Structure formats: C-alpha cells, structure tokens
C-alpha cells in the first residue's frame, strides 16, 4: 500500500519483502565488532542518517548507527521504522521532505561507510 508520505518520498521506505528477508534479525550480529557489521540499508533526510544493520520485522524495529547531523553525537542504537517512515521535515522553501531510503545502497561493512 502506498501512503501519502510514500508519495512525498517517491518510493516505499522498505525494499521488497525478498530483500528484507535477507537482513539479519536483531542480535544476530552482536558478537561482531562494529566495523565488521554489514550495513544493510541507509535512510536519510537533510543531514540526518540511519544505517540499518539488524531488523525485527514483527516490531518493525531496527538496530544500527544513527547520525542526526552531528558526527560527534552519532551512536549505535535501536530505531522504529514505523516512526522513521512517518517523519517529514518542512524545508525553508515551503515544501516537505520525508525520510528516504538510499535506492543505490548495496550492503557493505560498517568500516566502509562514510560517516
């Protein structure tokens, strides 16, 4: 189902069910070092970024690295993709932006992610 926010963003927040099914479940990578974790998806709006590493489809909850514009305050943690998908931001020019998924993203080690 396409939502009004999907129309703002131009695509659905999550990729196909087949792609999501390949994402590690929550806690599946907890024994890996942070740099060895594989980032499965990247979401962004403005200067804010969310890098998804693990995912629980039942709760639509993700674990990953989040930078809300200040790299010194970026951290690992959990984020709710239902909430993330509903976020819109008012641009100074008067239009709305929605959190987007990086459509060109390919999974890569966190150590390779430009932060």
Beta strands, then each sheet from edge to edge (+ up, - down):
strand 1: 38-39
strand 2: 41-45
strand 3: 48-56
strand 4: 61-67
strand 5: 75-80
strand 6: 88-90
strand 7: 96-98
strand 8: 100-101
strand 9: 108-109
sheet 1: 1+ 9-
sheet 2: 5+ 4- 3+ 2- 8+
sheet 3: 6+ 7-
end
